[in-house]
Amino acid sequence: MLTGRPPLLLLDEPTRGLDYAAKARLVGVLRGLAAEGHAIVLATHDVELAAELAHRVVILADGEVVADGPTGRVVVSSPAFAPQTAKILAPQEWLTVSQVRGALEAGA
């Protein structure tokens, strides 16, 4: 529960120390907040979280921007950035397990 309904949330490593169930709950909460119109900016090393939630990704290395753009394009631009799902299923464009599940359910 957020007090004051802030228009912008800044999160630093929000999944650190979370198990999969807690991470799934966090993703649900963040999706709900985004759907309500909250802007969410997060700093994370969790590429899977970024792939699941972000519309845009900026990747920094040594204080410099090394990649910036739509999540689907940026995270597969280098194996260092790609989530495990994308690495395993390349050249398919699925980044997350939920995207694979959705494609399978749709008969893709």
N, CA, C and O atoms as a Tinker XYZ file with bonds, in Angstrom:
   432  protein
     1  N      0.847000   -1.168000    0.000000    73     2
     2  CA     0.000000    0.000000    0.000000    64     1     3
     3  C      0.896000    1.235000    0.000000    63     2     4     5
     4  O      1.827000    1.349000    0.797000    81     3
     5  N      0.595000    2.147000   -0.904000    73     3     6
     6  CA     1.326000    3.405000   -0.971000    64     5     7
     7  C      0.477000    4.502000   -0.352000    63     6     8     9
     8  O     -0.730000    4.578000   -0.581000    81     7
     9  N      1.115000    5.333000    0.421000    73     7    10
    10  CA     0.394000    6.479000    0.959000    64     9    11
    11  C      0.649000    7.667000    0.056000    63    10    12    13
    12  O      1.746000    7.813000   -0.484000    81    11
    13  N     -0.324000    8.494000   -0.111000    73    11    14
    14  CA    -0.163000    9.705000   -0.895000    64    13    15
    15  C     -0.258000    9.508000   -2.396000    63    14    16    17
    16  O     -0.243000   10.490000   -3.137000    81    15
    17  N     -0.356000    8.255000   -2.876000    73    15    18
    18  CA    -0.497000    7.969000   -4.305000    64    17    19
    19  C      0.503000    8.751000   -5.151000    63    18    20    21
    20  O      0.086000    9.545000   -5.994000    81    19
    21  N      1.805000    8.557000   -4.956000    73    19    22
    22  CA     2.803000    9.330000   -5.701000    64    21    23
    23  C      2.725000    9.043000   -7.201000    63    22    24    25
    24  O      2.509000    7.899000   -7.601000    81    23
    25  N      2.898000   10.073000   -8.033000    73    23    26
    26  CA     2.843000    9.853000   -9.474000    64    25    27
    27  C      4.078000    9.118000  -10.006000    63    26    28    29
    28  O      4.033000    8.528000  -11.086000    81    27
    29  N      5.180000    9.155000   -9.248000    73    27    30
    30  CA     6.433000    8.539000   -9.678000    64    29    31
    31  C      6.998000    7.685000   -8.556000    63    30    32    33
    32  O      7.103000    8.134000   -7.414000    81    31
    33  N      7.360000    6.451000   -8.885000    73    31    34
    34  CA     8.024000    5.570000   -7.918000    64    33    35
    35  C      9.440000    5.327000   -8.403000    63    34    36    37
    36  O      9.654000    4.999000   -9.570000    81    35
    37  N     10.404000    5.485000   -7.514000    73    35    38
    38  CA    11.802000    5.188000   -7.802000    64    37    39
    39  C     12.184000    3.977000   -6.972000    63    38    40    41
    40  O     12.097000    4.015000   -5.745000    81    39
    41  N     12.604000    2.906000   -7.624000    73    39    42
    42  CA    12.930000    1.659000   -6.937000    64    41    43
    43  C     14.370000    1.276000   -7.233000    63    42    44    45
    44  O     14.801000    1.294000   -8.386000    81    43
    45  N     15.109000    0.928000   -6.191000    73    43    46
    46  CA    16.502000    0.509000   -6.338000    64    45    47
    47  C     16.612000   -0.958000   -5.942000    63    46    48    49
    48  O     16.422000   -1.307000   -4.777000    81    47
    49  N     16.916000   -1.807000   -6.905000    73    47    50
    50  CA    17.057000   -3.256000   -6.696000    64    49    51
    51  C     15.865000   -3.832000   -5.919000    63    50    52    53
    52  O     16.045000   -4.428000   -4.857000    81    51
    53  N     14.650000   -3.652000   -6.449000    73    51    54
    54  CA    13.466000   -4.082000   -5.691000    64    53    55
    55  C     13.329000   -5.588000   -5.498000    63    54    56    57
    56  O     12.572000   -6.019000   -4.629000    81    55
    57  N     14.037000   -6.400000   -6.278000    73    55    58
    58  CA    13.905000   -7.853000   -6.123000    64    57    59
    59  C     15.026000   -8.475000   -5.304000    63    58    60    61
    60  O     15.042000   -9.689000   -5.101000    81    59
    61  N     15.945000   -7.674000   -4.841000    73    59    62
    62  CA    17.059000   -8.224000   -4.062000    64    61    63
    63  C     16.518000   -8.931000   -2.815000    63    62    64    65
    64  O     15.779000   -8.339000   -2.030000    81    63
    65  N     16.884000  -10.166000   -2.648000    73    63    66
    66  CA    16.482000  -10.934000   -1.478000    64    65    67
    67  C     15.095000  -11.552000   -1.560000    63    66    68    69
    68  O     14.651000  -12.193000   -0.607000    81    67
    69  N     14.400000  -11.371000   -2.680000    73    67    70
    70  CA    13.052000  -11.928000   -2.796000    64    69    71
    71  C     13.098000  -13.327000   -3.402000    63    70    72    73
    72  O     13.899000  -13.599000   -4.296000    81    71
    73  N     12.237000  -14.208000   -2.909000    73    71    74
    74  CA    12.088000  -15.509000   -3.561000    64    73    75
    75  C     11.139000  -15.328000   -4.752000    63    74    76    77
    76  O     10.605000  -14.240000   -4.966000    81    75
    77  N     10.932000  -16.410000   -5.528000    73    75    78
    78  CA    10.120000  -16.300000   -6.740000    64    77    79
    79  C      8.687000  -15.881000   -6.448000    63    78    80    81
    80  O      8.108000  -15.098000   -7.201000    81    79
    81  N      8.112000  -16.387000   -5.375000    73    79    82
    82  CA     6.724000  -16.035000   -5.048000    64    81    83
    83  C      6.606000  -14.554000   -4.703000    63    82    84    85
    84  O      5.678000  -13.883000   -5.153000    81    83
    85  N      7.534000  -14.046000   -3.914000    73    83    86
    86  CA     7.502000  -12.627000   -3.551000    64    85    87
    87  C      7.759000  -11.752000   -4.777000    63    86    88    89
    88  O      7.152000  -10.692000   -4.932000    81    87
    89  N      8.663000  -12.206000   -5.644000    73    87    90
    90  CA     8.939000  -11.451000   -6.872000    64    89    91
    91  C      7.692000  -11.397000   -7.749000    63    90    92    93
    92  O      7.388000  -10.352000   -8.326000    81    91
    93  N      6.973000  -12.503000   -7.856000    73    91    94
    94  CA     5.740000  -12.528000   -8.649000    64    93    95
    95  C      4.703000  -11.567000   -8.074000    63    94    96    97
    96  O      4.007000  -10.881000   -8.823000    81    95
    97  N      4.597000  -11.516000   -6.746000    73    95    98
    98  CA     3.662000  -10.572000   -6.118000    64    97    99
    99  C      4.082000   -9.133000   -6.400000    63    98   100   101
   100  O      3.239000   -8.282000   -6.681000    81    99
   101  N      5.394000   -8.860000   -6.326000    73    99   102
   102  CA     5.894000   -7.514000   -6.613000    64   101   103
   103  C      5.568000   -7.120000   -8.052000    63   102   104   105
   104  O      5.126000   -5.998000   -8.301000    81   103
   105  N      5.781000   -8.025000   -8.989000    73   103   106
   106  CA     5.464000   -7.745000  -10.394000    64   105   107
   107  C      3.984000   -7.396000  -10.533000    63   106   108   109
   108  O      3.636000   -6.455000  -11.246000    81   107
   109  N      3.121000   -8.136000   -9.866000    73   107   110
   110  CA     1.694000   -7.847000   -9.913000    64   109   111
   111  C      1.358000   -6.472000   -9.359000    63   110   112   113
   112  O      0.554000   -5.740000   -9.936000    81   111
   113  N      1.974000   -6.128000   -8.243000    73   111   114
   114  CA     1.743000   -4.809000   -7.636000    64   113   115
   115  C      2.222000   -3.704000   -8.570000    63   114   116   117
   116  O      1.517000   -2.717000   -8.782000    81   115
   117  N      3.419000   -3.867000   -9.127000    73   115   118
   118  CA     3.965000   -2.834000  -10.014000    64   117   119
   119  C      3.128000   -2.692000  -11.283000    63   118   120   121
   120  O      2.914000   -1.579000  -11.763000    81   119
   121  N      2.659000   -3.804000  -11.825000    73   119   122
   122  CA     1.780000   -3.724000  -13.000000    64   121   123
   123  C      0.492000   -2.971000  -12.659000    63   122   124   125
   124  O      0.016000   -2.150000  -13.443000    81   123
   125  N     -0.055000   -3.258000  -11.498000    73   123   126
   126  CA    -1.264000   -2.563000  -11.076000    64   125   127
   127  C     -1.045000   -1.072000  -10.921000    63   126   128   129
   128  O     -1.873000   -0.268000  -11.350000    81   127
   129  N      0.067000   -0.701000  -10.310000    73   127   130
   130  CA     0.378000    0.722000  -10.141000    64   129   131
   131  C      0.573000    1.402000  -11.492000    63   130   132   133
   132  O      0.098000    2.518000  -11.701000    81   131
   133  N      1.270000    0.731000  -12.411000    73   131   134
   134  CA     1.469000    1.298000  -13.749000    64   133   135
   135  C      0.122000    1.467000  -14.454000    63   134   136   137
   136  O     -0.109000    2.472000  -15.126000    81   135
   137  N     -0.761000    0.485000  -14.299000    73   135   138
   138  CA    -2.083000    0.566000  -14.924000    64   137   139
   139  C     -2.902000    1.720000  -14.362000    63   138   140   141
   140  O     -3.765000    2.269000  -15.047000    81   139
   141  N     -2.628000    2.086000  -13.111000    73   139   142
   142  CA    -3.321000    3.215000  -12.484000    64   141   143
   143  C     -2.705000    4.549000  -12.884000    63   142   144   145
   144  O     -3.213000    5.603000  -12.500000    81   143
   145  N     -1.616000    4.517000  -13.652000    73   143   146
   146  CA    -1.013000    5.757000  -14.133000    64   145   147
   147  C      0.256000    6.187000  -13.434000    63   146   148   149
   148  O      0.781000    7.262000  -13.725000    81   147
   149  N      0.764000    5.377000  -12.520000    73   147   150
   150  CA     2.018000    5.711000  -11.856000    64   149   151
   151  C      3.183000    5.461000  -12.812000    63   150   152   153
   152  O      3.198000    4.461000  -13.531000    81   151
   153  N      4.142000    6.357000  -12.817000    73   151   154
   154  CA     5.389000    6.121000  -13.550000    64   153   155
   155  C      6.324000    5.368000  -12.612000    63   154   156   157
   156  O      6.400000    5.680000  -11.423000    81   155
   157  N      7.033000    4.382000  -13.143000    73   155   158
   158  CA     7.935000    3.576000  -12.321000    64   157   159
   159  C      9.308000    3.575000  -12.965000    63   158   160   161
   160  O      9.466000    3.210000  -14.131000    81   159
   161  N     10.298000    3.988000  -12.190000    73   159   162
   162  CA    11.691000    3.957000  -12.628000    64   161   163
   163  C     12.410000    3.024000  -11.677000    63   162   164   165
   164  O     12.350000    3.201000  -10.460000    81   163
   165  N     13.097000    2.017000  -12.236000    73   163   166
   166  CA    13.809000    1.113000  -11.340000    64   165   167
   167  C     15.225000    0.880000  -11.821000    63   166   168   169
   168  O     15.509000    0.830000  -13.017000    81   167
   169  N     16.099000    0.740000  -10.844000    73   167   170
   170  CA    17.492000    0.359000  -11.094000    64   169   171
   171  C     17.617000   -1.085000  -10.648000    63   170   172   173
   172  O     17.280000   -1.420000   -9.512000    81   171
   173  N     18.104000   -1.946000  -11.541000    73   171   174
   174  CA    18.157000   -3.368000  -11.210000    64   173   175
   175  C     19.210000   -4.092000  -12.028000    63   174   176   177
   176  O     19.566000   -3.674000  -13.130000    81   175
   177  N     19.694000   -5.173000  -11.472000    73   175   178
   178  CA    20.529000   -6.116000  -12.217000    64   177   179
   179  C     19.679000   -7.303000  -12.676000    63   178   180   181
   180  O     20.185000   -8.205000  -13.343000    81   179
   181  N     18.409000   -7.306000  -12.327000    73   179   182
   182  CA    17.482000   -8.390000  -12.633000    64   181   183
   183  C     16.920000   -8.190000  -14.043000    63   182   184   185
   184  O     15.887000   -7.545000  -14.224000    81   183
   185  N     17.606000   -8.747000  -15.029000    73   183   186
   186  CA    17.218000   -8.567000  -16.425000    64   185   187
   187  C     15.829000   -9.147000  -16.686000    63   186   188   189
   188  O     15.062000   -8.598000  -17.477000    81   187
   189  N     15.510000  -10.251000  -16.022000    73   187   190
   190  CA    14.190000  -10.843000  -16.201000    64   189   191
   191  C     13.089000   -9.891000  -15.723000    63   190   192   193
   192  O     12.038000   -9.794000  -16.356000    81   191
   193  N     13.323000   -9.197000  -14.619000    73   191   194
   194  CA    12.344000   -8.222000  -14.129000    64   193   195
   195  C     12.176000   -7.097000  -15.139000    63   194   196   197
   196  O     11.052000   -6.707000  -15.455000    81   195
   197  N     13.282000   -6.578000  -15.644000    73   195   198
   198  CA    13.211000   -5.507000  -16.642000    64   197   199
   199  C     12.460000   -5.982000  -17.884000    63   198   200   201
   200  O     11.628000   -5.255000  -18.428000    81   199
   201  N     12.755000   -7.199000  -18.328000    73   199   202
   202  CA    12.076000   -7.737000  -19.512000    64   201   203
   203  C     10.583000   -7.907000  -19.262000    63   202   204   205
   204  O      9.773000   -7.722000  -20.170000    81   203
   205  N     10.225000   -8.253000  -18.054000    73   203   206
   206  CA     8.822000   -8.478000  -17.695000    64   205   207
   207  C      8.037000   -7.173000  -17.600000    63   206   208   209
   208  O      6.864000   -7.133000  -17.971000    81   207
   209  N      8.668000   -6.106000  -17.109000    73   207   210
   210  CA     7.927000   -4.892000  -16.774000    64   209   211
   211  C      8.202000   -3.671000  -17.635000    63   210   212   213
   212  O      7.306000   -2.860000  -17.866000    81   211
   213  N      9.418000   -3.536000  -18.106000    73   211   214
   214  CA     9.831000   -2.255000  -18.689000    64   213   215
   215  C      9.411000   -2.095000  -20.144000    63   214   216   217
   216  O      9.393000   -3.054000  -20.915000    81   215
   217  N      9.077000   -0.875000  -20.493000    73   215   218
   218  CA     8.844000   -0.510000  -21.890000    64   217   219
   219  C     10.139000    0.001000  -22.515000    63   218   220   221
   220  O     10.378000   -0.151000  -23.712000    81   219
   221  N     10.958000    0.606000  -21.677000    73   219   222
   222  CA    12.228000    1.179000  -22.127000    64   221   223
   223  C     13.306000    0.769000  -21.136000    63   222   224   225
   224  O     13.067000    0.700000  -19.930000    81   223
   225  N     14.501000    0.496000  -21.663000    73   223   226
   226  CA    15.634000    0.103000  -20.838000    64   225   227
   227  C     16.823000    0.988000  -21.185000    63   226   228   229
   228  O     17.091000    1.268000  -22.354000    81   227
   229  N     17.525000    1.418000  -20.154000    73   227   230
   230  CA    18.793000    2.122000  -20.320000    64   229   231
   231  C     19.831000    1.293000  -19.579000    63   230   232   233
   232  O     19.682000    1.038000  -18.384000    81   231
   233  N     20.874000    0.873000  -20.272000    73   231   234
   234  CA    21.923000    0.065000  -19.657000    64   233   235
   235  C     23.160000    0.923000  -19.488000    63   234   236   237
   236  O     23.626000    1.577000  -20.421000    81   235
   237  N     23.684000    0.902000  -18.258000    73   235   238
   238  CA    24.871000    1.680000  -17.916000    64   237   239
   239  C     26.044000    0.754000  -17.651000    63   238   240   241
   240  O     25.873000   -0.348000  -17.129000    81   239
   241  N     27.229000    1.205000  -18.012000    73   239   242
   242  CA    28.472000    0.506000  -17.681000    64   241   243
   243  C     29.525000    1.562000  -17.402000    63   242   244   245
   244  O     29.762000    2.447000  -18.224000    81   243
   245  N     30.148000    1.468000  -16.256000    73   243   246
   246  CA    31.164000    2.444000  -15.852000    64   245   247
   247  C     30.654000    3.875000  -15.953000    63   246   248   249
   248  O     31.387000    4.778000  -16.357000    81   247
   249  N     29.391000    4.074000  -15.581000    73   247   250
   250  CA    28.812000    5.409000  -15.564000    64   249   251
   251  C     28.407000    5.953000  -16.920000    63   250   252   253
   252  O     28.014000    7.115000  -17.025000    81   251
   253  N     28.495000    5.138000  -17.960000    73   251   254
   254  CA    28.151000    5.574000  -19.315000    64   253   255
   255  C     26.949000    4.787000  -19.832000    63   254   256   257
   256  O     26.781000    3.611000  -19.507000    81   255
   257  N     26.122000    5.438000  -20.630000    73   255   258
   258  CA    25.009000    4.752000  -21.279000    64   257   259
   259  C     25.567000    3.928000  -22.437000    63   258   260   261
   260  O     26.181000    4.473000  -23.354000    81   259
   261  N     25.351000    2.615000  -22.390000    73   259   262
   262  CA    25.830000    1.745000  -23.469000    64   261   263
   263  C     24.689000    1.233000  -24.340000    63   262   264   265
   264  O     24.926000    0.740000  -25.443000    81   263
   265  N     23.465000    1.343000  -23.862000    73   263   266
   266  CA    22.301000    0.955000  -24.655000    64   265   267
   267  C     21.078000    1.668000  -24.101000    63   266   268   269
   268  O     20.941000    1.840000  -22.889000    81   267
   269  N     20.191000    2.081000  -24.998000    73   267   270
   270  CA    18.988000    2.805000  -24.599000    64   269   271
   271  C     17.936000    2.577000  -25.678000    63   270   272   273
   272  O     18.188000    2.805000  -26.861000    81   271
   273  N     16.768000    2.131000  -25.266000    73   271   274
   274  CA    15.702000    1.946000  -26.240000    64   273   275
   275  C     14.625000    1.012000  -25.746000    63   274   276   277
   276  O     14.555000    0.701000  -24.557000    81   275
   277  N     13.777000    0.560000  -26.671000    73   275   278
   278  CA    12.712000   -0.371000  -26.298000    64   277   279
   279  C     13.296000   -1.653000  -25.700000    63   278   280   281
   280  O     14.314000   -2.157000  -26.173000    81   279
   281  N     12.660000   -2.162000  -24.680000    73   279   282
   282  CA    13.175000   -3.321000  -23.949000    64   281   283
   283  C     13.508000   -4.490000  -24.867000    63   282   284   285
   284  O     14.601000   -5.049000  -24.785000    81   283
   285  N     12.583000   -4.861000  -25.732000    73   283   286
   286  CA    12.791000   -6.010000  -26.601000    64   285   287
   287  C     14.008000   -5.897000  -27.490000    63   286   288   289
   288  O     14.649000   -6.901000  -27.798000    81   287
   289  N     14.332000   -4.696000  -27.901000    73   287   290
   290  CA    15.499000   -4.497000  -28.766000    64   289   291
   291  C     16.778000   -4.457000  -27.946000    63   290   292   293
   292  O     17.777000   -5.070000  -28.322000    81   291
   293  N     16.755000   -3.744000  -26.836000    73   291   294
   294  CA    17.974000   -3.530000  -26.054000    64   293   295
   295  C     18.453000   -4.805000  -25.371000    63   294   296   297
   296  O     19.639000   -5.128000  -25.433000    81   295
   297  N     17.553000   -5.531000  -24.724000    73   295   298
   298  CA    18.025000   -6.668000  -23.933000    64   297   299
   299  C     18.534000   -7.833000  -24.764000    63   298   300   301
   300  O     19.255000   -8.685000  -24.246000    81   299
   301  N     18.176000   -7.891000  -26.034000    73   299   302
   302  CA    18.734000   -8.952000  -26.881000    64   301   303
   303  C     19.901000   -8.463000  -27.731000    63   302   304   305
   304  O     20.441000   -9.223000  -28.536000    81   303
   305  N     20.294000   -7.209000  -27.563000    73   303   306
   306  CA    21.390000   -6.665000  -28.366000    64   305   307
   307  C     22.745000   -7.229000  -27.961000    63   306   308   309
   308  O     23.714000   -7.110000  -28.710000    81   307
   309  N     22.820000   -7.838000  -26.791000    73   307   310
   310  CA    24.059000   -8.457000  -26.334000    64   309   311
   311  C     23.705000   -9.635000  -25.433000    63   310   312   313
   312  O     22.773000   -9.538000  -24.634000    81   311
   313  N     24.431000  -10.744000  -25.547000    73   311   314
   314  CA    24.177000  -11.861000  -24.629000    64   313   315
   315  C     24.353000  -11.462000  -23.163000    63   314   316   317
   316  O     23.760000  -12.081000  -22.278000    81   315
   317  N     25.148000  -10.453000  -22.905000    73   315   318
   318  CA    25.352000   -9.997000  -21.528000    64   317   319
   319  C     24.084000   -9.399000  -20.939000    63   318   320   321
   320  O     23.899000   -9.424000  -19.723000    81   319
   321  N     23.207000   -8.860000  -21.783000    73   319   322
   322  CA    21.991000   -8.211000  -21.311000    64   321   323
   323  C     20.778000   -9.129000  -21.363000    63   322   324   325
   324  O     19.801000   -8.880000  -20.657000    81   323
   325  N     20.808000  -10.164000  -22.162000    73   323   326
   326  CA    19.614000  -10.954000  -22.473000    64   325   327
   327  C     19.159000  -11.813000  -21.296000    63   326   328   329
   328  O     19.983000  -12.416000  -20.608000    81   327
   329  N     17.840000  -11.870000  -21.065000    73   327   330
   330  CA    17.324000  -12.793000  -20.059000    64   329   331
   331  C     17.535000  -14.236000  -20.516000    63   330   332   333
   332  O     17.698000  -14.499000  -21.707000    81   331
   333  N     17.531000  -15.163000  -19.567000    73   331   334
   334  CA    17.781000  -16.569000  -19.883000    64   333   335
   335  C     16.799000  -17.113000  -20.920000    63   334   336   337
   336  O     17.192000  -17.882000  -21.798000    81   335
   337  N     15.541000  -16.727000  -20.830000    73   335   338
   338  CA    14.541000  -17.205000  -21.785000    64   337   339
   339  C     14.927000  -16.831000  -23.207000    63   338   340   341
   340  O     14.826000  -17.652000  -24.118000    81   339
   341  N     15.371000  -15.592000  -23.400000    73   339   342
   342  CA    15.769000  -15.145000  -24.736000    64   341   343
   343  C     17.002000  -15.894000  -25.220000    63   342   344   345
   344  O     17.106000  -16.214000  -26.404000    81   343
   345  N     17.932000  -16.176000  -24.322000    73   343   346
   346  CA    19.138000  -16.916000  -24.712000    64   345   347
   347  C     18.790000  -18.334000  -25.152000    63   346   348   349
   348  O     19.328000  -18.828000  -26.143000    81   347
   349  N     17.904000  -18.980000  -24.428000    73   347   350
   350  CA    17.549000  -20.366000  -24.715000    64   349   351
   351  C     16.719000  -20.481000  -25.991000    63   350   352   353
   352  O     16.916000  -21.410000  -26.774000    81   351
   353  N     15.800000  -19.551000  -26.207000    73   351   354
   354  CA    14.846000  -19.666000  -27.306000    64   353   355
   355  C     15.181000  -18.817000  -28.528000    63   354   356   357
   356  O     14.370000  -18.729000  -29.450000    81   355
   357  N     16.346000  -18.194000  -28.556000    73   355   358
   358  CA    16.732000  -17.399000  -29.727000    64   357   359
   359  C     16.672000  -18.286000  -30.958000    63   358   360   361
   360  O     17.033000  -19.459000  -30.871000    81   359
   361  N     16.240000  -17.787000  -32.078000    73   359   362
   362  CA    15.981000  -16.392000  -32.430000    64   361   363
   363  C     14.546000  -15.924000  -32.179000    63   362   364   365
   364  O     14.163000  -14.855000  -32.654000    81   363
   365  N     13.745000  -16.700000  -31.445000    73   363   366
   366  CA    12.399000  -16.234000  -31.105000    64   365   367
   367  C     12.511000  -14.930000  -30.325000    63   366   368   369
   368  O     13.538000  -14.664000  -29.700000    81   367
   369  N     11.466000  -14.122000  -30.359000    73   367   370
   370  CA    11.512000  -12.810000  -29.720000    64   369   371
   371  C     10.922000  -12.801000  -28.318000    63   370   372   373
   372  O     10.603000  -11.735000  -27.791000    81   371
   373  N     10.773000  -13.968000  -27.706000    73   371   374
   374  CA    10.218000  -14.033000  -26.364000    64   373   375
   375  C     11.304000  -13.731000  -25.350000    63   374   376   377
   376  O     12.407000  -14.272000  -25.427000    81   375
   377  N     10.984000  -12.860000  -24.392000    73   375   378
   378  CA    11.949000  -12.459000  -23.370000    64   377   379
   379  C     11.669000  -13.101000  -22.024000    63   378   380   381
   380  O     12.576000  -13.252000  -21.205000    81   379
   381  N     10.421000  -13.478000  -21.791000    73   379   382
   382  CA    10.028000  -13.949000  -20.467000    64   381   383
   383  C      9.228000  -15.245000  -20.559000    63   382   384   385
   384  O      8.687000  -15.584000  -21.612000    81   383
   385  N      9.166000  -15.950000  -19.458000    73   383   386
   386  CA     8.367000  -17.175000  -19.388000    64   385   387
   387  C      6.901000  -16.859000  -19.653000    63   386   388   389
   388  O      6.213000  -17.634000  -20.317000    81   387
   389  N      6.416000  -15.735000  -19.145000    73   387   390
   390  CA     5.004000  -15.400000  -19.367000    64   389   391
   391  C      4.721000  -15.144000  -20.845000    63   390   392   393
   392  O      3.624000  -15.443000  -21.316000    81   391
   393  N      5.683000  -14.599000  -21.583000    73   391   394
   394  CA     5.498000  -14.419000  -23.027000    64   393   395
   395  C      5.455000  -15.770000  -23.744000    63   394   396   397
   396  O      4.654000  -15.960000  -24.659000    81   395
   397  N      6.302000  -16.696000  -23.339000    73   395   398
   398  CA     6.298000  -18.040000  -23.929000    64   397   399
   399  C      4.969000  -18.725000  -23.624000    63   398   400   401
   400  O      4.351000  -19.316000  -24.510000    81   399
   401  N      4.534000  -18.643000  -22.371000    73   399   402
   402  CA     3.254000  -19.245000  -21.974000    64   401   403
   403  C      2.115000  -18.668000  -22.810000    63   402   404   405
   404  O      1.267000  -19.411000  -23.306000    81   403
   405  N      2.095000  -17.348000  -22.965000    73   403   406
   406  CA     1.051000  -16.707000  -23.767000    64   405   407
   407  C      1.071000  -17.165000  -25.216000    63   406   408   409
   408  O      0.019000  -17.389000  -25.816000    81   407
   409  N      2.268000  -17.305000  -25.782000    73   407   410
   410  CA     2.385000  -17.767000  -27.167000    64   409   411
   411  C      1.896000  -19.206000  -27.305000    63   410   412   413
   412  O      1.218000  -19.544000  -28.275000    81   411
   413  N      2.237000  -20.045000  -26.340000    73   411   414
   414  CA     1.788000  -21.438000  -26.385000    64   413   415
   415  C      0.270000  -21.537000  -26.252000    63   414   416   417
   416  O     -0.371000  -22.331000  -26.942000    81   415
   417  N     -0.293000  -20.734000  -25.368000    73   415   418
   418  CA    -1.748000  -20.745000  -25.186000    64   417   419
   419  C     -2.469000  -20.229000  -26.421000    63   418   420   421
   420  O     -3.590000  -20.646000  -26.716000    81   419
   421  N     -1.812000  -19.307000  -27.151000    73   419   422
   422  CA    -2.403000  -18.753000  -28.370000    64   421   423
   423  C     -2.170000  -19.657000  -29.579000    63   422   424   425
   424  O     -2.697000  -19.404000  -30.662000    81   423
   425  N     -1.374000  -20.715000  -29.385000    73   423   426
   426  CA    -1.111000  -21.647000  -30.471000    64   425   427
   427  C     -0.012000  -21.207000  -31.412000    63   426   428   429
   428  O      0.044000  -21.662000  -32.554000    81   427
   429  N      0.868000  -20.323000  -30.948000    73   427   430
   430  CA     1.959000  -19.826000  -31.809000    64   429   431
   431  C      3.016000  -20.871000  -32.039000    63   430   432
   432  O      3.997000  -20.614000  -32.737000    81   431
